[in-house]
Amino acid sequence: MENRITLIAKAGCHLCDAARETVAKVAADLGVGWVEYDINEDPRLKEDYWDTIPVTLVDGRPHDFWKVDETRLRAALTSAEKRS
């Protein structure tokens, strides 16, 4: 299964916890893969995204920051499938 969703987050972040739950739910419902990167383990991610975590990418493109909107995430994933 290809990882279509990327979550950039950190431990101990309540917004990241909520984003993780939403991403996991949507990914499971739509049968898509996802991966999470900890901002504290990658200096480049920390430099690029520190002020906006959690950040989600869909198919490698920026999607949301600070909050993951479930409806918007589903729409992005399904509209990308239709274009393929």
Secondary structure, DSSP 8 states (H G I E B T S, - for coil): --EEEEEEE-TT-HHHHHHHHHHHHHHHHHT-EEEEEEGGG-HHHHHHHGGG-SEEEETTEEEEESS--HHHHHHHHHHHHHH-
